[in-house]
Amino acid sequence: MRTSPWLVLTYSVIIIVGLLIALPNVLPQSTLQRIPAWLPHDQVSLGLDLRGGSHLVLEVDEADLTKERLQSLLQDARRVLREKGIQPKAVVRSQNQIVVTLADASQSDAAVTELKTLANPISTGLSAGQADLNVTANGATITVGFSPAGISANVDNAVQQSLEVIRQRVDQVGVSEPTIQRIGGNRVLVQLPGAQDPSRLRELLGSTAKMSFHMLAPNNQPGPGVTMMKDDEGNSYPVLDRVEISGDRLSDARVSFDPNTREPVVSFRFDSAGATRFADITRQNVGNPFAIVLDDKVLSAPVIREPITGGSGQISGNFSADSATTLAAMLRAGALPAKLTVIEERTVGADLGADAIKMGVYSGIVGFALVAAFIFVLYGTWGILANVALLIHTILTFSALTLVGATLTLPGIAGVVLGIGLAVDANVLINERIREETRKGKGAFAAIDTGFNRAYSTIIDGNMTALIAAAILFYFGSGPVRGFAVTMALGLIISMFTSVAFVRVAMIEITRRRKFKVLNIRPLIPFSPYDKHIQFMKARFFGVTVSALLSIASVVLFIHPGLNYGVDFRGGIQMSVKTQGAADLAKFREGLDSLGLGEITLQSFGDNNSILVRAQRQEGGEEAQTAAVTKLKAEVARIDPTATVEGTDVIGPKVSGELASAGILSVVIASFAMLIYIWVRFEWPFAVGAIVTLVLDVTKAIGFFAITGLDFNLTAIAAILTLVGYSVNDKVVVYDRMRENMRLYKSMPLREIIDKSINETLARSLYTNATAFLALVPMAIWGGSAVSSFAIPMVFGILVAGASSIFIAAPILLFLGDWRRRHAKAPASDENVDIIPPEQGRPRKSAT
């Protein structure tokens, strides 16, 4: 039995290229700069949770955008009617439409014709070519409004323009390597690495920065066409609605300092057309006050002392150096086309990111070492080959992450670690199959060939269930959770090469060179769980009863006291605070409760120097949330001057509701996907048994969250979905052997086949659960709060999944098999596999 040299060469090239691509990830920057240019230099990008920075999701305010467009439409409607000599009684805005009342109803058709000229064709989507306005007439009354497609087109255009404006603003303040991209129909994602001030970022990115110059009402009297506006000090001004000059006429804006007061001011300059217009206005209004307005707030309202013909001016106020710099940057970049609301904000300090990297790497190395040691003890010298394959798997995973440009997050590191455990599963299945074939008396090459062939379908089925869970998690997840889905999926795909293809070629080559007649895979420590004859089905009622009681208890715990929902699902504010000495929780609780921000909870995590502060969602929208964050930070600094805020999450009600809905939907879809896959690959009783067991496993995991008080957040949903895939994976190992034995022992009673199959796969089930358990235990212990909601429940879930495969899934299969036998009437064909073995001497029933 020989392996093609070309195949060996191909595998060698894949491994060497993968090693070269992954190598820059472990080299310091100084070394990386010295290696030849023709070698790979790219490194895996680190997520904000590992390198620190700010993550914001901004949403276009559709209502504000429509209001703004209607205001412009109102002016245009008056203009076109005036130009055509059509006299309206009134042109007013009523809710989301313009209402034109004509003095002469006979002019209605002409007015409609002219108003339709204000419409613009929609350029994209299913409504391309249609007008964005609806114009309808009823006698002397004409209504003009945006169509639903027109509103969607306005939002789409606003998002596109906002992307460019945000990029310019970020460039103005000098942030390196920003990520600015569109997500969904009306949202923009902004990720800025490094230490950033969240409140300044909100001001920089969320402010519309629509600057305009207005005259004040004569004698300061409010009336029609006048809007009362305030400045930062609360002073009110009667501002005329008419815009004398808009901010788009500004050509430059810079920070300077008043020579008398030395306070920061913003100096601005108009373009040529703006300078001419500004000169005319100031010449005509000497002695009158005018207002400089930014986003419906008066920045200053000076009196015009003399004509200003130079085309420049100054904005003074209570500016700090940072706020003046931010205002200048916004004016230079231009105004946003619509108001952007910050609906999600996450900030991670650089120190917290560095700690996360350290914890992730250490726990990953320890997990790898534990799995490698276990495999070496289990398979002796042949375990070394499995560990080499595992090392290659890890290297190729990082090379794949580099190639696809994926971002590595802390949950992503957890995905790599879990991938190690799942990759070893394939080696365990193969080695145990080879051992079994050797015990049957087969020679070395025959044992290798049969062992790989029979383990292959089980490995494919197991990996497919996990890939289904990863795909659903990627689709419904966001941010770091998507990073976990990517790393787990890549790990599963790569394991098919390292654990199956590479190991097979290596085993054949070693066996050929060493001239082994028989392949004995011996453990270092004698242990033989083989040839057992445990009658598991005798304990089926006990197992099902205990499982049902635990699941009922879990449901009760879910109702009361309930889950400890994280900020992802309930919205609000979450802050990570670190103190130099031991944190005085009582002192922090007393000070923070006095702020009047509603319910505030404090929780120690990691060590006694770290506390987690949670505040409920604030009424009053995003501005109230921002103000609450500022108050919390100030109070933390007052209580303990040594304390630092290392991370902040601010989630609005809209995002929290969407995340909760997506989490529930993803678990339901994953369960149905598993049901369909098992049904197709096996038969419906197998699928029903797997799904019933899966429901029981998931309810126990929910109960575990309730009883331990772990945060139930996006990471917890990732744990539930991974557990769904892993649980079904574990069932597949037993189901695959049952299916095989049903073909071999057609006259054996179903109960005996199930017991026999469980005994034959007992070693594999124990070993595969043990490898996944050992891979995740270090992450559960040292991974930190960011992954505790994943690693700890997964460790618990692995134990539950292993037990449920034997004591829940198998008894359900036996019950369905007995029921189906009693109700079956049609004869069976010998070619189909049925989970109901026929009685001795009777024809076999059909699988359908």
Residue pairs with C-beta under 8 A, 6 or more apart in sequence:
1 445
1 448
1 449
1 508
1 511
1 512
2 508
2 512
3 505
3 508
3 509
7 505
8 505
8 509
11 501
11 502
11 505
14 396
14 497
15 392
15 395
15 396
15 502
17 399
18 392
18 395
18 396
18 399
18 400
19 395
19 399
20 39
20 40
21 40
21 42
21 399
21 402
21 403
22 395
22 396
22 398
22 399
22 402
23 40
24 32
24 40
24 41
24 42
24 43
24 402
25 43
25 44
25 398
25 402
27 35
32 41
32 43
35 41
40 402
42 402
43 402
44 398
44 401
44 402
44 406
44 407
44 408
45 405
45 406
45 407
45 408
46 353
46 357
46 407
46 408
46 409
47 407
47 408
47 409
47 410
47 412
47 479
47 480
47 483
48 54
48 55
48 191
48 193
48 346
48 348
48 353
49 348
49 353
49 356
49 409
49 410
49 480
49 786
50 353
50 356
50 357
50 360
50 408
50 409
50 410
51 193
51 194
51 350
51 353
51 357
52 193
52 194
52 195
52 348
52 349
52 350
52 351
52 352
52 353
52 354
53 191
53 192
53 193
53 194
53 195
53 196
53 347
53 348
53 353
54 190
54 191
54 192
54 196
54 198
54 201
54 345
54 346
54 347
54 348
55 189
55 190
55 191
55 344
55 345
55 346
55 347
55 479
56 189
56 190
56 191
56 201
56 202
56 205
56 342
56 344
56 345
56 346
57 183
57 187
57 188
57 189
57 190
57 342
57 343
57 344
57 345
57 655
58 162
58 166
58 187
58 188
58 190
58 205
58 206
58 340
58 341
58 342
58 343
59 186
59 187
59 188
59 340
59 341
59 343
59 654
60 155
60 158
60 159
60 162
60 186
60 187
60 188
60 338
60 339
60 340
61 338
61 339
61 340
61 341
62 151
62 155
62 186
64 338
64 339
65 154
65 155
65 158
65 337
65 338
65 339
66 96
66 146
66 151
66 154
68 338
69 146
69 154
70 93
70 96
70 97
70 98
70 145
70 146
71 93
73 98
73 118
73 133
73 144
74 91
74 92
74 93
74 98
76 118
77 91
77 98
77 100
77 115
77 118
77 144
78 88
78 91
80 114
80 115
80 117
80 118
81 87
81 88
81 91
81 100
81 111
81 114
81 115
84 110
84 114
86 102
86 107
86 110
86 111
86 114
87 102
87 103
87 104
87 107
88 100
88 101
88 102
88 103
88 111
89 101
89 102
89 103
89 140
90 99
90 100
90 101
91 98
91 99
91 100
91 101
92 98
92 99
93 99
96 145
96 146
97 143
97 144
97 145
98 143
98 144
98 145
99 141
99 142
99 143
100 111
100 115
100 141
100 142
100 143
100 144
101 140
101 141
102 108
102 111
102 140
102 141
102 142
103 140
104 140
105 139
105 140
108 137
108 139
108 140
108 142
109 137
111 137
111 142
112 135
112 137
112 142
115 133
115 135
115 142
115 144
116 131
116 133
116 135
118 133
118 144
119 131
119 132
119 133
119 135
120 131
120 132
120 133
121 128
121 129
121 130
121 131
121 132
122 128
122 129
122 130
122 131
122 132
122 149
122 150
122 153
123 153
124 153
124 156
125 149
125 152
125 153
125 156
126 149
127 147
127 149
127 152
127 153
130 147
130 149
131 147
131 150
132 146
132 147
132 149
132 150
132 153
132 154
133 144
133 145
133 146
133 147
133 150
134 143
134 144
134 145
134 146
134 147
134 150
135 142
135 143
135 144
136 142
136 143
146 154
152 185
155 185
155 186
155 338
156 185
157 337
158 337
158 338
159 182
159 185
159 186
159 187
159 188
160 182
161 336
161 337
162 188
162 336
162 337
162 338
162 340
163 180
163 181
163 182
163 188
165 333
165 334
165 335
165 336
165 337
166 180
166 188
166 190
166 205
166 336
167 178
167 180
168 332
168 333
168 334
169 204
169 205
169 329
169 330
169 333
170 178
170 180
170 190
170 192
170 204
170 205
172 328
172 329
172 332
172 333
173 204
173 325
173 326
173 329
175 192
175 193
175 194
175 196
176 193
176 194
177 193
178 190
178 191
178 192
178 193
179 189
179 190
179 191
179 192
180 188
180 189
180 190
180 191
181 188
181 189
182 188
182 189
183 189
187 343
188 340
190 201
190 205
192 201
194 350
195 349
195 350
196 347
197 322
198 345
198 347
198 629
198 648
198 650
199 626
199 629
199 630
200 322
200 326
202 342
202 345
202 622
202 626
203 323
203 326
204 326
204 329
204 330
205 340
205 342
206 339
206 340
206 341
206 342
206 622
207 294
207 295
207 330
207 336
208 295
208 335
208 336
208 338
208 339
208 340
209 247
209 294
209 295
209 327
209 330
209 331
209 333
209 334
209 335
209 336
210 246
210 247
210 294
210 295
210 335
210 336
211 246
211 247
211 250
211 292
211 293
211 294
211 331
211 335
212 243
212 244
212 245
212 246
212 247
212 293
213 243
213 244
213 245
213 246
213 278
213 281
213 290
213 291
213 292
213 293
214 239
214 240
214 241
214 242
214 243
214 244
214 290
214 291
214 293
215 240
215 242
215 244
215 281
215 285
215 288
215 289
215 290
215 291
216 237
216 238
216 239
216 240
216 288
216 289
216 290
216 291
216 301
217 223
217 226
217 238
217 239
217 240
220 237
220 238
221 238
222 228
222 238
225 240
225 241
225 242
226 238
226 239
226 240
226 241
227 238
227 239
227 241
228 236
228 237
228 238
228 239
229 236
229 237
229 239
229 291
229 293
229 296
229 297
229 298
230 236
230 237
230 297
230 298
231 237
231 297
231 298
231 299
231 300
231 301
231 317
232 297
232 317
232 318
233 318
235 298
237 291
237 298
237 301
239 291
239 293
239 298
244 277
244 281
244 290
245 270
245 274
245 277
245 278
245 281
247 331
247 334
247 335
248 334
248 335
249 270
249 271
249 273
249 274
249 277
250 268
250 269
250 270
250 271
250 274
250 331
250 332
251 269
251 270
251 271
251 274
252 268
252 269
252 332
253 266
253 267
253 268
253 269
253 327
253 328
253 331
253 332
254 266
254 267
254 268
254 328
255 264
255 265
255 266
255 267
255 321
255 324
255 325
255 328
256 264
256 265
256 266
256 267
256 314
257 263
257 264
257 265
258 264
258 265
258 314
258 316
263 316
263 319
264 319
264 320
264 321
264 323
264 324
265 314
265 315
265 316
265 317
265 319
265 324
266 314
266 315
266 319
266 324
266 327
266 328
266 331
267 312
267 313
267 314
267 315
268 312
268 313
268 314
268 315
268 331
269 275
269 311
269 312
270 277
270 278
270 311
270 312
271 311
272 311
274 311
275 309
275 310
275 311
275 312
276 311
278 308
278 311
278 313
279 307
279 308
279 309
279 311
281 290
282 304
282 306
282 307
282 308
282 309
283 307
283 309
285 304
286 304
286 305
286 306
286 307
287 303
287 304
287 305
288 303
288 304
289 301
289 302
289 303
289 304
290 301
290 302
290 304
291 298
291 300
291 301
292 298
292 299
292 300
292 301
292 315
293 299
294 327
299 315
299 317
300 315
300 316
300 317
315 327
319 327
341 621
341 622
341 652
342 622
342 626
342 650
342 652
343 622
343 651
343 652
343 654
343 655
344 650
344 651
344 652
344 655
345 648
345 649
345 650
345 651
346 479
346 647
346 648
346 649
346 650
347 647
347 648
347 649
348 356
348 646
348 647
349 576
349 644
349 645
349 646
349 647
351 578
351 644
351 646
352 576
352 578
352 646
352 647
355 784
356 410
356 784
356 786
359 782
359 783
359 784
360 410
360 413
360 414
360 779
360 783
360 787
361 413
362 778
362 782
363 417
363 778
363 779
363 781
363 782
363 783
364 413
364 416
364 417
364 778
364 779
366 778
366 782
367 417
367 420
367 421
367 774
367 775
367 776
367 777
367 778
367 779
368 390
368 394
368 417
368 420
368 775
370 774
370 775
370 777
370 778
371 390
371 420
371 421
371 424
371 771
371 774
371 775
372 387
372 390
374 770
374 771
374 774
375 383
375 386
375 387
375 390
375 424
375 427
375 428
375 771
376 383
376 384
376 387
376 524
377 383
377 523
377 524
377 525
378 428
378 431
378 523
378 524
378 767
379 386
379 431
379 521
379 522
379 523
380 521
380 522
380 523
380 524
382 431
382 507
382 521
385 503
385 506
385 507
385 510
386 424
386 427
386 431
386 499
386 503
388 506
389 423
389 427
389 498
389 499
389 502
389 503
389 506
390 420
390 423
390 424
390 427
390 498
390 499
392 498
392 502
393 419
393 420
393 423
393 491
393 494
393 495
393 498
393 499
394 416
394 420
396 494
396 497
396 498
397 416
397 419
397 487
397 490
397 491
397 494
398 416
400 406
400 490
400 494
401 408
401 486
401 487
401 490
404 486
404 490
406 412
406 483
406 486
406 487
406 490
407 483
408 483
408 487
409 479
409 480
409 483
409 484
410 480
410 783
410 784
410 786
410 787
411 480
411 481
411 483
411 484
411 715
411 718
411 786
411 787
411 790
412 480
412 483
412 484
412 486
412 487
413 487
413 787
414 484
414 776
414 779
414 783
414 787
414 790
414 791
415 483
415 484
415 485
415 486
415 487
415 488
415 491
416 487
416 491
417 775
417 776
417 778
417 779
418 488
418 491
418 722
418 772
418 775
418 776
418 794
419 487
419 488
419 490
419 491
419 492
419 494
419 495
420 491
420 775
421 771
421 772
421 773
421 774
421 775
421 776
422 463
422 466
422 488
422 491
422 492
422 495
422 726
422 729
422 772
423 491
423 492
423 494
423 495
423 498
423 499
424 499
424 768
424 771
424 775
425 459
425 462
425 729
425 768
425 771
425 772
426 455
426 459
426 463
426 495
426 496
426 499
426 500
427 499
427 503
428 764
428 767
428 768
428 771
429 455
429 458
429 459
429 733
429 764
429 768
430 451
430 452
430 455
430 459
430 499
430 500
430 503
431 451
431 521
432 455
432 763
432 764
432 767
433 450
433 451
433 452
433 454
433 455
434 447
434 448
434 451
434 452
434 519
434 521
435 521
435 530
436 451
436 530
436 760
437 446
437 447
437 450
437 451
438 447
438 518
438 519
438 520
438 521
439 530
442 450
443 517
443 518
444 511
444 516
444 517
444 518
444 519
445 508
445 511
447 518
447 519
448 504
448 507
448 508
448 511
448 519
452 500
452 504
454 740
456 500
457 736
458 732
458 733
458 736
459 496
459 499
459 500
461 681
461 729
461 732
461 736
462 729
462 732
462 733
463 492
463 493
463 495
463 496
463 729
464 677
465 674
465 677
465 725
465 728
465 729
465 732
466 488
466 492
466 722
466 725
466 726
466 729
467 489
467 492
467 493
467 725
468 670
468 673
468 674
468 677
468 725
469 670
469 721
469 722
469 724
469 725
470 485
470 486
470 488
470 489
470 492
470 725
471 485
471 489
472 666
472 669
472 670
472 673
472 721
473 481
473 482
473 484
473 485
473 666
473 717
473 718
473 721
473 722
474 482
474 485
474 486
474 489
475 666
476 662
476 663
476 665
476 666
476 669
477 484
477 485
477 662
477 666
477 714
477 717
477 718
478 659
478 714
479 714
480 714
480 715
480 786
481 714
481 715
481 717
481 718
484 718
484 790
485 718
488 722
507 519
511 519
529 762
529 763
529 766
530 763
532 759
532 762
533 755
533 759
534 755
534 758
534 759
534 762
535 755
536 754
536 755
536 758
536 759
536 806
536 807
536 810
537 751
537 754
537 755
537 810
537 811
537 814
539 807
540 807
540 810
540 811
540 814
541 811
542 807
543 803
543 806
543 807
543 808
543 811
544 807
544 808
544 811
544 812
546 807
547 696
547 700
547 804
547 807
547 808
548 696
550 696
550 700
550 703
551 695
551 696
551 699
551 700
551 703
553 703
554 699
554 700
554 702
554 703
554 704
554 706
555 699
555 702
555 703
557 702
557 703
557 706
557 707
558 699
558 702
558 703
558 706
561 706
562 706
563 702
563 705
563 706
563 712
564 705
564 709
564 710
564 711
564 712
565 711
565 712
565 713
566 574
566 711
566 712
566 713
566 714
566 716
566 789
567 573
567 574
567 614
567 649
567 651
567 656
567 713
568 649
568 651
568 656
568 659
568 713
568 714
569 656
569 659
569 660
569 663
569 712
569 713
570 616
570 617
570 656
571 617
571 651
571 652
571 653
571 655
571 656
571 657
572 614
572 615
572 616
572 617
572 618
572 650
572 651
573 613
573 614
573 615
573 618
573 625
573 628
573 629
573 632
573 648
573 649
573 650
574 612
574 613
574 614
574 615
574 648
574 649
575 612
575 613
575 614
575 629
575 632
575 633
575 636
575 645
575 647
575 648
575 649
576 610
576 611
576 612
576 613
576 645
576 646
576 647
576 648
576 785
577 583
577 588
577 610
577 611
577 612
577 613
577 636
577 643
577 644
577 645
577 646
578 609
578 610
578 643
578 644
578 646
579 609
579 610
579 611
579 640
579 642
579 643
580 609
580 642
580 643
581 609
581 642
582 608
582 609
583 604
583 608
583 609
583 610
583 611
583 640
583 643
584 640
585 602
585 604
585 611
587 639
587 640
588 602
588 611
588 613
588 636
588 639
588 640
589 600
589 602
591 635
591 638
591 639
592 600
592 602
592 613
592 615
592 632
592 635
592 636
592 639
593 600
594 635
595 628
595 631
595 632
595 635
597 615
597 616
597 618
597 628
597 631
597 632
598 615
598 616
598 618
599 615
599 616
600 613
600 614
600 615
600 616
601 613
601 614
602 611
602 612
602 613
602 614
603 611
603 612
603 614
604 610
604 611
604 612
605 611
605 612
605 785
606 784
606 785
612 785
613 632
613 636
615 628
615 632
617 625
617 651
617 652
617 653
617 656
618 624
618 625
618 627
618 628
622 652
625 650
625 652
626 650
629 648
629 650
633 645
636 643
636 645
637 643
651 659
659 714
663 714
663 717
666 717
666 721
667 698
667 717
667 720
667 721
667 724
670 721
670 724
670 725
671 691
671 694
671 695
671 698
671 724
674 690
674 691
674 694
674 724
674 725
674 728
675 687
675 690
675 691
676 687
677 728
678 686
678 687
678 690
678 691
678 728
678 731
678 732
678 735
679 686
679 687
682 735
682 739
682 835
683 833
683 834
683 835
683 847
685 813
685 816
685 817
685 820
685 835
686 735
686 813
686 835
688 812
688 816
689 731
689 809
689 810
689 812
689 813
689 816
690 728
690 731
690 735
690 809
692 808
692 809
692 812
693 727
693 731
693 804
693 805
693 808
693 809
693 812
694 724
694 727
694 728
696 804
696 808
697 723
697 727
697 797
697 800
697 801
697 804
698 720
698 723
698 724
700 797
700 800
701 719
701 720
701 723
701 793
701 796
701 797
701 800
702 720
704 710
704 793
704 796
704 797
705 712
705 716
705 789
705 793
708 792
710 716
710 788
710 789
710 792
710 793
711 785
711 788
711 789
712 789
713 789
715 786
715 787
715 789
715 790
716 789
716 790
716 793
718 790
719 789
719 790
719 791
719 793
719 794
719 797
720 793
722 790
722 794
723 793
723 794
723 797
723 801
726 772
726 794
726 797
726 798
726 801
727 797
727 800
727 801
727 804
727 805
730 765
730 768
730 769
730 801
730 802
730 805
731 805
731 809
733 761
733 764
733 765
733 768
733 805
734 757
734 758
734 761
734 765
734 805
734 806
734 809
734 810
735 809
737 757
737 760
737 761
738 753
738 754
738 757
738 813
738 835
739 833
740 757
741 748
741 753
741 756
741 757
741 760
742 753
742 833
742 834
742 835
742 837
743 833
745 753
745 756
745 837
746 830
746 837
746 838
746 844
747 837
747 838
747 839
747 840
747 841
748 756
748 837
749 837
750 814
750 817
750 818
750 821
750 835
750 836
750 837
751 814
753 837
754 810
754 813
754 814
758 806
758 810
765 802
765 805
765 806
766 802
769 798
769 799
769 801
769 802
772 798
773 795
773 798
773 799
776 791
776 794
776 795
776 798
777 795
779 787
779 790
779 791
780 788
780 791
780 792
780 794
780 795
783 791
813 835
816 835
817 835
817 836
820 835
820 836
821 836
821 845
824 836
824 845
826 845
826 846
827 843
827 844
827 845
827 846
828 834
828 838
828 843
828 844
828 845
828 846
828 847
829 844
829 846
830 844
832 844
832 846
832 847
832 848
833 847
834 844
834 845
834 846
834 847
836 845
837 844
838 844
838 845
